[in-house]
């Protein structure tokens, strides 16, 4: 029995005394991937470094990247 507490594509129900959340498999997989990324110290460090580079303006335009990769013909 799914309760009436439906929000978007998720539902909250109670099976016995245990509340459960029902959501589409794709949403669950995306959430698990994000949790894996957030729990990786190496990735957290790389994300922090990238954010600092963006703040400092150390970025390249798409045109520059294509030129460096010899994709701009």
C-alpha positions in Angstrom: 0.0 0.0 0.0 1.6 3.3 -1.1 0.7 6.3 1.0 -0.7 9.5 -0.3 2.6 11.3 0.5 3.6 11.3 -3.1 6.0 14.1 -4.2 7.2 14.2 -7.8 8.4 10.7 -8.8 9.0 9.4 -5.2 6.6 7.9 -2.7 6.9 7.3 1.1 5.2 4.3 2.6 5.4 2.4 5.8 5.9 -1.4 5.7 5.2 -2.6 9.2 7.1 -0.1 11.4 9.8 0.8 8.8 9.3 3.8 6.6 10.5 3.2 3.0 11.1 5.5 0.0 10.1 4.4 -3.4 11.8 6.1 -6.4 12.7 5.4 -10.0 15.8 3.2 -10.5 17.5 5.8 -12.5 17.1 8.4 -9.7 18.5 5.8 -7.2 21.5 5.0 -9.4 22.2 8.7 -9.9 22.0 9.3 -6.1 24.4 6.4 -5.4 26.9 7.7 -8.0 26.8 11.1 -6.3 27.3 9.6 -2.9 30.3 7.7 -4.2 31.8 10.9 -5.6 31.1 12.8 -2.4 32.8 10.1 -0.3 36.0 10.1 -2.4 38.7 12.3 -0.8 40.6 12.4 -4.1 37.6 13.6 -6.0 36.7 16.2 -3.3 40.2 17.6 -3.6 40.0 17.8 -7.4 36.6 19.5 -7.2 38.0 22.0 -4.7 41.0 22.7 -6.9 38.8 23.2 -10.0 36.5 25.6 -8.1 39.5 27.6 -7.0 40.8 27.8 -10.6 37.4 29.0 -11.8 37.4 31.7 -9.1 40.8 32.8 -10.2 39.7 32.9 -13.8 42.0 30.1 -14.8 39.7 28.7 -17.4 39.7 28.0 -21.2 37.1 28.7 -23.7 35.7 25.9 -25.8 37.4 27.4 -28.8 40.8 27.3 -27.0 40.3 23.7 -25.9 39.4 22.6 -29.5 42.4 24.4 -30.8 44.7 22.7 -28.2 43.2 19.3 -29.0 43.5 20.0 -32.8 39.7 19.6 -33.1 39.3 23.1 -34.6 39.6 22.7 -38.3 
